[in-house]
Amino acid sequence: MWGYSIDKAQIHSNFINLASNIASILFFIFGGKMIWSLGLVMFVGQAVGARLGASVVLTRGKKVIRPMIVIVSICISGKMLLDMY
């Protein structure tokens, strides 16, 4: 519709996630609240998740990603509704 496929959107989301993680790290460092051991665990988790996500997109493509996006969106929406009430 806008010239992006779900594959490209997933790849771009990895870069956006990385940028937000870097911004968070800087925020906590300058605020003096950085917990380095936890930050390292979060970094490793993000790097591994991005790598696995990219490999799934490249090998299995839309067959896996589209249902995952729908399922995760439904789960997040359900959690938000439960939190409201």
PyMOL Python script that loads the backbone (N, CA, C, O; Angstrom):
from pymol import cmd

cmd.read_pdbstr("""\
ATOM      1  N   MET A   1       0.809  -1.186   0.000  1.00  0.00           N
ATOM      2  CA  MET A   1       0.000   0.000   0.000  1.00  0.00           C
ATOM      3  C   MET A   1       0.854   1.251   0.000  1.00  0.00           C
ATOM      4  O   MET A   1       0.605   2.168  -0.782  1.00  0.00           O
ATOM      5  N   TRP A   2       1.872   1.306   0.877  1.00  0.00           N
ATOM      6  CA  TRP A   2       2.748   2.475   0.921  1.00  0.00           C
ATOM      7  C   TRP A   2       4.112   2.161   0.360  1.00  0.00           C
ATOM      8  O   TRP A   2       5.050   2.931   0.568  1.00  0.00           O
ATOM      9  N   GLY A   3       4.255   1.069  -0.334  1.00  0.00           N
ATOM     10  CA  GLY A   3       5.536   0.714  -0.898  1.00  0.00           C
ATOM     11  C   GLY A   3       6.396  -0.134   0.019  1.00  0.00           C
ATOM     12  O   GLY A   3       7.548  -0.422  -0.306  1.00  0.00           O
ATOM     13  N   TYR A   4       5.849  -0.542   1.173  1.00  0.00           N
ATOM     14  CA  TYR A   4       6.592  -1.382   2.100  1.00  0.00           C
ATOM     15  C   TYR A   4       5.933  -2.747   2.197  1.00  0.00           C
ATOM     16  O   TYR A   4       4.708  -2.864   2.249  1.00  0.00           O
ATOM     17  N   SER A   5       6.748  -3.748   2.218  1.00  0.00           N
ATOM     18  CA  SER A   5       6.235  -5.081   2.476  1.00  0.00           C
ATOM     19  C   SER A   5       6.387  -5.376   3.956  1.00  0.00           C
ATOM     20  O   SER A   5       7.062  -4.640   4.676  1.00  0.00           O
ATOM     21  N   ILE A   6       5.774  -6.430   4.400  1.00  0.00           N
ATOM     22  CA  ILE A   6       5.886  -6.795   5.808  1.00  0.00           C
ATOM     23  C   ILE A   6       7.335  -7.164   6.149  1.00  0.00           C
ATOM     24  O   ILE A   6       7.777  -6.971   7.282  1.00  0.00           O
ATOM     25  N   ASP A   7       8.063  -7.689   5.174  1.00  0.00           N
ATOM     26  CA  ASP A   7       9.471  -8.030   5.387  1.00  0.00           C
ATOM     27  C   ASP A   7      10.287  -6.775   5.683  1.00  0.00           C
ATOM     28  O   ASP A   7      11.058  -6.739   6.642  1.00  0.00           O
ATOM     29  N   LYS A   8      10.112  -5.754   4.858  1.00  0.00           N
ATOM     30  CA  LYS A   8      10.850  -4.506   5.067  1.00  0.00           C
ATOM     31  C   LYS A   8      10.442  -3.828   6.371  1.00  0.00           C
ATOM     32  O   LYS A   8      11.277  -3.248   7.066  1.00  0.00           O
ATOM     33  N   ALA A   9       9.163  -3.904   6.695  1.00  0.00           N
ATOM     34  CA  ALA A   9       8.695  -3.299   7.941  1.00  0.00           C
ATOM     35  C   ALA A   9       9.348  -3.974   9.138  1.00  0.00           C
ATOM     36  O   ALA A   9       9.731  -3.295  10.091  1.00  0.00           O
ATOM     37  N   GLN A  10       9.481  -5.283   9.107  1.00  0.00           N
ATOM     38  CA  GLN A  10      10.112  -6.006  10.213  1.00  0.00           C
ATOM     39  C   GLN A  10      11.586  -5.621  10.342  1.00  0.00           C
ATOM     40  O   GLN A  10      12.081  -5.417  11.451  1.00  0.00           O
ATOM     41  N   ILE A  11      12.268  -5.524   9.239  1.00  0.00           N
ATOM     42  CA  ILE A  11      13.682  -5.149   9.256  1.00  0.00           C
ATOM     43  C   ILE A  11      13.847  -3.718   9.777  1.00  0.00           C
ATOM     44  O   ILE A  11      14.741  -3.448  10.579  1.00  0.00           O
ATOM     45  N   HIS A  12      12.987  -2.805   9.322  1.00  0.00           N
ATOM     46  CA  HIS A  12      13.058  -1.423   9.799  1.00  0.00           C
ATOM     47  C   HIS A  12      12.745  -1.339  11.294  1.00  0.00           C
ATOM     48  O   HIS A  12      13.331  -0.523  12.006  1.00  0.00           O
ATOM     49  N   SER A  13      11.834  -2.172  11.765  1.00  0.00           N
ATOM     50  CA  SER A  13      11.501  -2.133  13.186  1.00  0.00           C
ATOM     51  C   SER A  13      12.693  -2.539  14.047  1.00  0.00           C
ATOM     52  O   SER A  13      12.826  -2.070  15.177  1.00  0.00           O
ATOM     53  N   ASN A  14      13.551  -3.399  13.531  1.00  0.00           N
ATOM     54  CA  ASN A  14      14.755  -3.766  14.273  1.00  0.00           C
ATOM     55  C   ASN A  14      15.658  -2.551  14.471  1.00  0.00           C
ATOM     56  O   ASN A  14      16.219  -2.371  15.552  1.00  0.00           O
ATOM     57  N   PHE A  15      15.803  -1.729  13.460  1.00  0.00           N
ATOM     58  CA  PHE A  15      16.632  -0.532  13.577  1.00  0.00           C
ATOM     59  C   PHE A  15      15.996   0.497  14.509  1.00  0.00           C
ATOM     60  O   PHE A  15      16.699   1.166  15.267  1.00  0.00           O
ATOM     61  N   ILE A  16      14.682   0.625  14.457  1.00  0.00           N
ATOM     62  CA  ILE A  16      13.996   1.549  15.359  1.00  0.00           C
ATOM     63  C   ILE A  16      14.144   1.083  16.801  1.00  0.00           C
ATOM     64  O   ILE A  16      14.353   1.893  17.704  1.00  0.00           O
ATOM     65  N   ASN A  17      14.037  -0.219  17.013  1.00  0.00           N
ATOM     66  CA  ASN A  17      14.217  -0.775  18.357  1.00  0.00           C
ATOM     67  C   ASN A  17      15.633  -0.511  18.861  1.00  0.00           C
ATOM     68  O   ASN A  17      15.820  -0.156  20.024  1.00  0.00           O
ATOM     69  N   LEU A  18      16.619  -0.682  18.001  1.00  0.00           N
ATOM     70  CA  LEU A  18      18.005  -0.410  18.384  1.00  0.00           C
ATOM     71  C   LEU A  18      18.178   1.059  18.774  1.00  0.00           C
ATOM     72  O   LEU A  18      18.827   1.364  19.774  1.00  0.00           O
ATOM     73  N   ALA A  19      17.602   1.961  17.990  1.00  0.00           N
ATOM     74  CA  ALA A  19      17.717   3.391  18.286  1.00  0.00           C
ATOM     75  C   ALA A  19      17.062   3.724  19.629  1.00  0.00           C
ATOM     76  O   ALA A  19      17.611   4.507  20.404  1.00  0.00           O
ATOM     77  N   SER A  20      15.903   3.143  19.908  1.00  0.00           N
ATOM     78  CA  SER A  20      15.245   3.421  21.186  1.00  0.00           C
ATOM     79  C   SER A  20      16.042   2.842  22.348  1.00  0.00           C
ATOM     80  O   SER A  20      16.065   3.427  23.430  1.00  0.00           O
ATOM     81  N   ASN A  21      16.696   1.701  22.139  1.00  0.00           N
ATOM     82  CA  ASN A  21      17.539   1.129  23.193  1.00  0.00           C
ATOM     83  C   ASN A  21      18.749   2.015  23.475  1.00  0.00           C
ATOM     84  O   ASN A  21      19.126   2.201  24.632  1.00  0.00           O
ATOM     85  N   ILE A  22      19.350   2.555  22.440  1.00  0.00           N
ATOM     86  CA  ILE A  22      20.491   3.456  22.623  1.00  0.00           C
ATOM     87  C   ILE A  22      20.050   4.717  23.368  1.00  0.00           C
ATOM     88  O   ILE A  22      20.747   5.188  24.266  1.00  0.00           O
ATOM     89  N   ALA A  23      18.897   5.257  22.993  1.00  0.00           N
ATOM     90  CA  ALA A  23      18.381   6.441  23.686  1.00  0.00           C
ATOM     91  C   ALA A  23      18.115   6.130  25.158  1.00  0.00           C
ATOM     92  O   ALA A  23      18.406   6.956  26.024  1.00  0.00           O
ATOM     93  N   SER A  24      17.572   4.962  25.448  1.00  0.00           N
ATOM     94  CA  SER A  24      17.306   4.572  26.834  1.00  0.00           C
ATOM     95  C   SER A  24      18.596   4.453  27.629  1.00  0.00           C
ATOM     96  O   SER A  24      18.679   4.909  28.769  1.00  0.00           O
ATOM     97  N   ILE A  25      19.598   3.836  27.020  1.00  0.00           N
ATOM     98  CA  ILE A  25      20.890   3.690  27.701  1.00  0.00           C
ATOM     99  C   ILE A  25      21.468   5.061  28.039  1.00  0.00           C
ATOM    100  O   ILE A  25      21.930   5.276  29.160  1.00  0.00           O
ATOM    101  N   LEU A  26      21.447   5.980  27.094  1.00  0.00           N
ATOM    102  CA  LEU A  26      21.971   7.326  27.345  1.00  0.00           C
ATOM    103  C   LEU A  26      21.180   8.026  28.447  1.00  0.00           C
ATOM    104  O   LEU A  26      21.755   8.706  29.297  1.00  0.00           O
ATOM    105  N   PHE A  27      19.868   7.856  28.427  1.00  0.00           N
ATOM    106  CA  PHE A  27      19.012   8.454  29.445  1.00  0.00           C
ATOM    107  C   PHE A  27      19.404   7.965  30.840  1.00  0.00           C
ATOM    108  O   PHE A  27      19.547   8.762  31.767  1.00  0.00           O
ATOM    109  N   PHE A  28      19.577   6.643  30.981  1.00  0.00           N
ATOM    110  CA  PHE A  28      19.918   6.094  32.292  1.00  0.00           C
ATOM    111  C   PHE A  28      21.351   6.424  32.705  1.00  0.00           C
ATOM    112  O   PHE A  28      21.613   6.648  33.887  1.00  0.00           O
ATOM    113  N   ILE A  29      22.281   6.456  31.748  1.00  0.00           N
ATOM    114  CA  ILE A  29      23.665   6.811  32.078  1.00  0.00           C
ATOM    115  C   ILE A  29      23.734   8.243  32.592  1.00  0.00           C
ATOM    116  O   ILE A  29      24.317   8.500  33.646  1.00  0.00           O
ATOM    117  N   PHE A  30      23.137   9.180  31.845  1.00  0.00           N
ATOM    118  CA  PHE A  30      23.201  10.579  32.247  1.00  0.00           C
ATOM    119  C   PHE A  30      22.371  10.855  33.497  1.00  0.00           C
ATOM    120  O   PHE A  30      22.635  11.820  34.214  1.00  0.00           O
ATOM    121  N   GLY A  31      21.377  10.021  33.761  1.00  0.00           N
ATOM    122  CA  GLY A  31      20.582  10.172  34.971  1.00  0.00           C
ATOM    123  C   GLY A  31      21.220   9.512  36.186  1.00  0.00           C
ATOM    124  O   GLY A  31      20.717   9.628  37.304  1.00  0.00           O
ATOM    125  N   GLY A  32      22.334   8.816  35.955  1.00  0.00           N
ATOM    126  CA  GLY A  32      23.032   8.156  37.051  1.00  0.00           C
ATOM    127  C   GLY A  32      22.319   6.930  37.583  1.00  0.00           C
ATOM    128  O   GLY A  32      22.571   6.514  38.714  1.00  0.00           O
ATOM    129  N   LYS A  33      21.436   6.345  36.796  1.00  0.00           N
ATOM    130  CA  LYS A  33      20.637   5.206  37.248  1.00  0.00           C
ATOM    131  C   LYS A  33      20.912   3.934  36.447  1.00  0.00           C
ATOM    132  O   LYS A  33      20.114   2.997  36.479  1.00  0.00           O
ATOM    133  N   MET A  34      22.021   3.897  35.738  1.00  0.00           N
ATOM    134  CA  MET A  34      22.331   2.746  34.892  1.00  0.00           C
ATOM    135  C   MET A  34      22.736   1.548  35.743  1.00  0.00           C
ATOM    136  O   MET A  34      23.627   1.647  36.587  1.00  0.00           O
ATOM    137  N   ILE A  35      22.080   0.429  35.518  1.00  0.00           N
ATOM    138  CA  ILE A  35      22.454  -0.842  36.141  1.00  0.00           C
ATOM    139  C   ILE A  35      23.138  -1.647  35.035  1.00  0.00           C
ATOM    140  O   ILE A  35      22.473  -2.254  34.195  1.00  0.00           O
ATOM    141  N   TRP A  36      24.467  -1.646  35.045  1.00  0.00           N
ATOM    142  CA  TRP A  36      25.243  -2.163  33.932  1.00  0.00           C
ATOM    143  C   TRP A  36      24.983  -3.636  33.657  1.00  0.00           C
ATOM    144  O   TRP A  36      24.903  -4.036  32.495  1.00  0.00           O
ATOM    145  N   SER A  37      24.852  -4.445  34.687  1.00  0.00           N
ATOM    146  CA  SER A  37      24.618  -5.879  34.455  1.00  0.00           C
ATOM    147  C   SER A  37      23.280  -6.102  33.766  1.00  0.00           C
ATOM    148  O   SER A  37      23.185  -6.924  32.855  1.00  0.00           O
ATOM    149  N   LEU A  38      22.254  -5.389  34.184  1.00  0.00           N
ATOM    150  CA  LEU A  38      20.949  -5.511  33.552  1.00  0.00           C
ATOM    151  C   LEU A  38      20.981  -4.961  32.124  1.00  0.00           C
ATOM    152  O   LEU A  38      20.377  -5.535  31.218  1.00  0.00           O
ATOM    153  N   GLY A  39      21.684  -3.855  31.932  1.00  0.00           N
ATOM    154  CA  GLY A  39      21.816  -3.285  30.588  1.00  0.00           C
ATOM    155  C   GLY A  39      22.507  -4.229  29.626  1.00  0.00           C
ATOM    156  O   GLY A  39      22.133  -4.312  28.456  1.00  0.00           O
ATOM    157  N   LEU A  40      23.522  -4.947  30.115  1.00  0.00           N
ATOM    158  CA  LEU A  40      24.220  -5.910  29.265  1.00  0.00           C
ATOM    159  C   LEU A  40      23.302  -7.070  28.883  1.00  0.00           C
ATOM    160  O   LEU A  40      23.306  -7.516  27.736  1.00  0.00           O
ATOM    161  N   VAL A  41      22.526  -7.550  29.833  1.00  0.00           N
ATOM    162  CA  VAL A  41      21.573  -8.632  29.540  1.00  0.00           C
ATOM    163  C   VAL A  41      20.546  -8.159  28.509  1.00  0.00           C
ATOM    164  O   VAL A  41      20.215  -8.893  27.578  1.00  0.00           O
ATOM    165  N   MET A  42      20.046  -6.935  28.674  1.00  0.00           N
ATOM    166  CA  MET A  42      19.076  -6.384  27.723  1.00  0.00           C
ATOM    167  C   MET A  42      19.694  -6.235  26.331  1.00  0.00           C
ATOM    168  O   MET A  42      19.040  -6.518  25.327  1.00  0.00           O
ATOM    169  N   PHE A  43      20.941  -5.794  26.271  1.00  0.00           N
ATOM    170  CA  PHE A  43      21.625  -5.647  24.986  1.00  0.00           C
ATOM    171  C   PHE A  43      21.767  -6.992  24.278  1.00  0.00           C
ATOM    172  O   PHE A  43      21.487  -7.109  23.085  1.00  0.00           O
ATOM    173  N   VAL A  44      22.199  -7.993  25.016  1.00  0.00           N
ATOM    174  CA  VAL A  44      22.369  -9.332  24.420  1.00  0.00           C
ATOM    175  C   VAL A  44      21.018  -9.865  23.934  1.00  0.00           C
ATOM    176  O   VAL A  44      20.920 -10.423  22.841  1.00  0.00           O
ATOM    177  N   GLY A  45      19.986  -9.689  24.752  1.00  0.00           N
ATOM    178  CA  GLY A  45      18.650 -10.137  24.347  1.00  0.00           C
ATOM    179  C   GLY A  45      18.157  -9.446  23.089  1.00  0.00           C
ATOM    180  O   GLY A  45      17.573 -10.084  22.212  1.00  0.00           O
ATOM    181  N   GLN A  46      18.391  -8.146  22.998  1.00  0.00           N
ATOM    182  CA  GLN A  46      17.961  -7.395  21.812  1.00  0.00           C
ATOM    183  C   GLN A  46      18.745  -7.837  20.589  1.00  0.00           C
ATOM    184  O   GLN A  46      18.171  -7.997  19.512  1.00  0.00           O
ATOM    185  N   ALA A  47      20.044  -8.036  20.739  1.00  0.00           N
ATOM    186  CA  ALA A  47      20.882  -8.438  19.604  1.00  0.00           C
ATOM    187  C   ALA A  47      20.488  -9.833  19.108  1.00  0.00           C
ATOM    188  O   ALA A  47      20.368 -10.060  17.904  1.00  0.00           O
ATOM    189  N   VAL A  48      20.290 -10.759  20.042  1.00  0.00           N
ATOM    190  CA  VAL A  48      19.902 -12.123  19.655  1.00  0.00           C
ATOM    191  C   VAL A  48      18.510 -12.114  19.021  1.00  0.00           C
ATOM    192  O   VAL A  48      18.285 -12.765  18.000  1.00  0.00           O
ATOM    193  N   GLY A  49      17.578 -11.374  19.628  1.00  0.00           N
ATOM    194  CA  GLY A  49      16.228 -11.299  19.081  1.00  0.00           C
ATOM    195  C   GLY A  49      16.184 -10.679  17.690  1.00  0.00           C
ATOM    196  O   GLY A  49      15.450 -11.146  16.819  1.00  0.00           O
ATOM    197  N   ALA A  50      16.965  -9.634  17.487  1.00  0.00           N
ATOM    198  CA  ALA A  50      17.006  -8.999  16.164  1.00  0.00           C
ATOM    199  C   ALA A  50      17.589  -9.946  15.124  1.00  0.00           C
ATOM    200  O   ALA A  50      17.104 -10.023  13.996  1.00  0.00           O
ATOM    201  N   ARG A  51      18.626 -10.658  15.515  1.00  0.00           N
ATOM    202  CA  ARG A  51      19.255 -11.613  14.588  1.00  0.00           C
ATOM    203  C   ARG A  51      18.293 -12.747  14.237  1.00  0.00           C
ATOM    204  O   ARG A  51      18.143 -13.103  13.069  1.00  0.00           O
ATOM    205  N   LEU A  52      17.645 -13.309  15.253  1.00  0.00           N
ATOM    206  CA  LEU A  52      16.691 -14.392  14.998  1.00  0.00           C
ATOM    207  C   LEU A  52      15.502 -13.900  14.179  1.00  0.00           C
ATOM    208  O   LEU A  52      15.049 -14.577  13.257  1.00  0.00           O
ATOM    209  N   GLY A  53      15.003 -12.714  14.526  1.00  0.00           N
ATOM    210  CA  GLY A  53      13.876 -12.156  13.775  1.00  0.00           C
ATOM    211  C   GLY A  53      14.221 -11.919  12.315  1.00  0.00           C
ATOM    212  O   GLY A  53      13.421 -12.210  11.426  1.00  0.00           O
ATOM    213  N   ALA A  54      15.414 -11.388  12.070  1.00  0.00           N
ATOM    214  CA  ALA A  54      15.832 -11.144  10.688  1.00  0.00           C
ATOM    215  C   ALA A  54      15.990 -12.454   9.928  1.00  0.00           C
ATOM    216  O   ALA A  54      15.618 -12.538   8.757  1.00  0.00           O
ATOM    217  N   SER A  55      16.534 -13.471  10.575  1.00  0.00           N
ATOM    218  CA  SER A  55      16.710 -14.755   9.870  1.00  0.00           C
ATOM    219  C   SER A  55      15.361 -15.408   9.584  1.00  0.00           C
ATOM    220  O   SER A  55      15.193 -16.039   8.540  1.00  0.00           O
ATOM    221  N   VAL A  56      14.391 -15.266  10.503  1.00  0.00           N
ATOM    222  CA  VAL A  56      13.056 -15.818  10.252  1.00  0.00           C
ATOM    223  C   VAL A  56      12.408 -15.102   9.075  1.00  0.00           C
ATOM    224  O   VAL A  56      11.790 -15.738   8.222  1.00  0.00           O
ATOM    225  N   VAL A  57      12.548 -13.782   9.029  1.00  0.00           N
ATOM    226  CA  VAL A  57      11.973 -13.020   7.914  1.00  0.00           C
ATOM    227  C   VAL A  57      12.581 -13.469   6.590  1.00  0.00           C
ATOM    228  O   VAL A  57      11.868 -13.648   5.602  1.00  0.00           O
ATOM    229  N   LEU A  58      13.898 -13.650   6.573  1.00  0.00           N
ATOM    230  CA  LEU A  58      14.559 -13.999   5.321  1.00  0.00           C
ATOM    231  C   LEU A  58      14.291 -15.438   4.893  1.00  0.00           C
ATOM    232  O   LEU A  58      14.236 -15.719   3.696  1.00  0.00           O
ATOM    233  N   THR A  59      14.123 -16.355   5.846  1.00  0.00           N
ATOM    234  CA  THR A  59      13.926 -17.759   5.468  1.00  0.00           C
ATOM    235  C   THR A  59      12.466 -18.126   5.285  1.00  0.00           C
ATOM    236  O   THR A  59      12.124 -18.840   4.342  1.00  0.00           O
ATOM    237  N   ARG A  60      11.592 -17.648   6.176  1.00  0.00           N
ATOM    238  CA  ARG A  60      10.189 -18.068   6.131  1.00  0.00           C
ATOM    239  C   ARG A  60       9.239 -16.971   5.677  1.00  0.00           C
ATOM    240  O   ARG A  60       8.124 -17.250   5.239  1.00  0.00           O
ATOM    241  N   GLY A  61       9.674 -15.749   5.779  1.00  0.00           N
ATOM    242  CA  GLY A  61       8.909 -14.618   5.261  1.00  0.00           C
ATOM    243  C   GLY A  61       7.523 -14.433   5.846  1.00  0.00           C
ATOM    244  O   GLY A  61       7.308 -14.597   7.047  1.00  0.00           O
ATOM    245  N   LYS A  62       6.591 -14.089   4.979  1.00  0.00           N
ATOM    246  CA  LYS A  62       5.246 -13.699   5.380  1.00  0.00           C
ATOM    247  C   LYS A  62       4.455 -14.830   6.023  1.00  0.00           C
ATOM    248  O   LYS A  62       3.526 -14.572   6.788  1.00  0.00           O
ATOM    249  N   LYS A  63       4.804 -16.064   5.730  1.00  0.00           N
ATOM    250  CA  LYS A  63       4.067 -17.192   6.298  1.00  0.00           C
ATOM    251  C   LYS A  63       4.125 -17.198   7.819  1.00  0.00           C
ATOM    252  O   LYS A  63       3.178 -17.631   8.475  1.00  0.00           O
ATOM    253  N   VAL A  64       5.218 -16.725   8.378  1.00  0.00           N
ATOM    254  CA  VAL A  64       5.397 -16.736   9.826  1.00  0.00           C
ATOM    255  C   VAL A  64       5.163 -15.353  10.429  1.00  0.00           C
ATOM    256  O   VAL A  64       4.535 -15.237  11.481  1.00  0.00           O
ATOM    257  N   ILE A  65       5.655 -14.318   9.783  1.00  0.00           N
ATOM    258  CA  ILE A  65       5.624 -12.980  10.361  1.00  0.00           C
ATOM    259  C   ILE A  65       4.210 -12.436  10.498  1.00  0.00           C
ATOM    260  O   ILE A  65       3.853 -11.902  11.548  1.00  0.00           O
ATOM    261  N   ARG A  66       3.407 -12.562   9.463  1.00  0.00           N
ATOM    262  CA  ARG A  66       2.044 -12.000   9.511  1.00  0.00           C
ATOM    263  C   ARG A  66       1.223 -12.602  10.659  1.00  0.00           C
ATOM    264  O   ARG A  66       0.618 -11.844  11.418  1.00  0.00           O
ATOM    265  N   PRO A  67       1.177 -13.934  10.818  1.00  0.00           N
ATOM    266  CA  PRO A  67       0.435 -14.477  11.968  1.00  0.00           C
ATOM    267  C   PRO A  67       1.024 -14.056  13.308  1.00  0.00           C
ATOM    268  O   PRO A  67       0.284 -13.833  14.266  1.00  0.00           O
ATOM    269  N   MET A  68       2.355 -13.945  13.387  1.00  0.00           N
ATOM    270  CA  MET A  68       2.975 -13.502  14.639  1.00  0.00           C
ATOM    271  C   MET A  68       2.539 -12.088  14.996  1.00  0.00           C
ATOM    272  O   MET A  68       2.239 -11.807  16.157  1.00  0.00           O
ATOM    273  N   ILE A  69       2.503 -11.206  14.023  1.00  0.00           N
ATOM    274  CA  ILE A  69       2.091  -9.825  14.267  1.00  0.00           C
ATOM    275  C   ILE A  69       0.640  -9.783  14.745  1.00  0.00           C
ATOM    276  O   ILE A  69       0.310  -9.034  15.665  1.00  0.00           O
ATOM    277  N   VAL A  70      -0.217 -10.579  14.127  1.00  0.00           N
ATOM    278  CA  VAL A  70      -1.630 -10.606  14.526  1.00  0.00           C
ATOM    279  C   VAL A  70      -1.765 -11.145  15.946  1.00  0.00           C
ATOM    280  O   VAL A  70      -2.486 -10.566  16.759  1.00  0.00           O
ATOM    281  N   ILE A  71      -1.082 -12.243  16.254  1.00  0.00           N
ATOM    282  CA  ILE A  71      -1.181 -12.850  17.584  1.00  0.00           C
ATOM    283  C   ILE A  71      -0.648 -11.912  18.662  1.00  0.00           C
ATOM    284  O   ILE A  71      -1.285 -11.734  19.701  1.00  0.00           O
ATOM    285  N   VAL A  72       0.511 -11.314  18.423  1.00  0.00           N
ATOM    286  CA  VAL A  72       1.089 -10.399  19.409  1.00  0.00           C
ATOM    287  C   VAL A  72       0.200  -9.174  19.586  1.00  0.00           C
ATOM    288  O   VAL A  72       0.022  -8.699  20.707  1.00  0.00           O
ATOM    289  N   SER A  73      -0.359  -8.658  18.497  1.00  0.00           N
ATOM    290  CA  SER A  73      -1.258  -7.497  18.596  1.00  0.00           C
ATOM    291  C   SER A  73      -2.496  -7.829  19.419  1.00  0.00           C
ATOM    292  O   SER A  73      -2.934  -7.016  20.233  1.00  0.00           O
ATOM    293  N   ILE A  74      -3.064  -9.014  19.217  1.00  0.00           N
ATOM    294  CA  ILE A  74      -4.233  -9.429  19.993  1.00  0.00           C
ATOM    295  C   ILE A  74      -3.868  -9.581  21.474  1.00  0.00           C
ATOM    296  O   ILE A  74      -4.622  -9.157  22.350  1.00  0.00           O
ATOM    297  N   CYS A  75      -2.718 -10.182  21.745  1.00  0.00           N
ATOM    298  CA  CYS A  75      -2.277 -10.360  23.140  1.00  0.00           C
ATOM    299  C   CYS A  75      -2.054  -9.023  23.828  1.00  0.00           C
ATOM    300  O   CYS A  75      -2.479  -8.837  24.969  1.00  0.00           O
ATOM    301  N   ILE A  76      -1.393  -8.089  23.152  1.00  0.00           N
ATOM    302  CA  ILE A  76      -1.145  -6.772  23.743  1.00  0.00           C
ATOM    303  C   ILE A  76      -2.461  -6.025  23.957  1.00  0.00           C
ATOM    304  O   ILE A  76      -2.652  -5.379  24.988  1.00  0.00           O
ATOM    305  N   SER A  77      -3.360  -6.114  22.990  1.00  0.00           N
ATOM    306  CA  SER A  77      -4.659  -5.452  23.141  1.00  0.00           C
ATOM    307  C   SER A  77      -5.433  -6.045  24.314  1.00  0.00           C
ATOM    308  O   SER A  77      -6.049  -5.313  25.089  1.00  0.00           O
ATOM    309  N   GLY A  78      -5.401  -7.362  24.443  1.00  0.00           N
ATOM    310  CA  GLY A  78      -6.072  -8.017  25.569  1.00  0.00           C
ATOM    311  C   GLY A  78      -5.489  -7.599  26.896  1.00  0.00           C
ATOM    312  O   GLY A  78      -6.226  -7.347  27.849  1.00  0.00           O
ATOM    313  N   LYS A  79      -4.167  -7.522  26.972  1.00  0.00           N
ATOM    314  CA  LYS A  79      -3.508  -7.092  28.214  1.00  0.00           C
ATOM    315  C   LYS A  79      -3.892  -5.661  28.557  1.00  0.00           C
ATOM    316  O   LYS A  79      -4.151  -5.347  29.719  1.00  0.00           O
ATOM    317  N   MET A  80      -3.931  -4.803  27.563  1.00  0.00           N
ATOM    318  CA  MET A  80      -4.291  -3.418  27.817  1.00  0.00           C
ATOM    319  C   MET A  80      -5.737  -3.309  28.297  1.00  0.00           C
ATOM    320  O   MET A  80      -6.036  -2.510  29.184  1.00  0.00           O
ATOM    321  N   LEU A  81      -6.629  -4.103  27.719  1.00  0.00           N
ATOM    322  CA  LEU A  81      -8.017  -4.095  28.170  1.00  0.00           C
ATOM    323  C   LEU A  81      -8.128  -4.594  29.607  1.00  0.00           C
ATOM    324  O   LEU A  81      -8.871  -4.025  30.406  1.00  0.00           O
ATOM    325  N   LEU A  82      -7.399  -5.648  29.937  1.00  0.00           N
ATOM    326  CA  LEU A  82      -7.414  -6.173  31.303  1.00  0.00           C
ATOM    327  C   LEU A  82      -6.862  -5.152  32.295  1.00  0.00           C
ATOM    328  O   LEU A  82      -7.384  -5.012  33.401  1.00  0.00           O
ATOM    329  N   ASP A  83      -5.808  -4.441  31.899  1.00  0.00           N
ATOM    330  CA  ASP A  83      -5.216  -3.431  32.771  1.00  0.00           C
ATOM    331  C   ASP A  83      -6.160  -2.255  33.028  1.00  0.00           C
ATOM    332  O   ASP A  83      -6.087  -1.606  34.072  1.00  0.00           O
ATOM    333  N   MET A  84      -7.045  -1.989  32.066  1.00  0.00           N
ATOM    334  CA  MET A  84      -7.980  -0.878  32.224  1.00  0.00           C
ATOM    335  C   MET A  84      -9.051  -1.197  33.264  1.00  0.00           C
ATOM    336  O   MET A  84      -9.558  -0.299  33.936  1.00  0.00           O
ATOM    337  N   TYR A  85      -9.393  -2.479  33.394  1.00  0.00           N
ATOM    338  CA  TYR A  85     -10.524  -2.856  34.273  1.00  0.00           C
ATOM    339  C   TYR A  85     -10.083  -3.674  35.412  1.00  0.00           C
ATOM    340  O   TYR A  85     -10.902  -4.071  36.240  1.00  0.00           O
TER     341      TYR A  85
END
""", "prot")
cmd.dss("prot")
cmd.show_as("cartoon", "prot")
cmd.util.cbc("prot")
cmd.orient("prot")
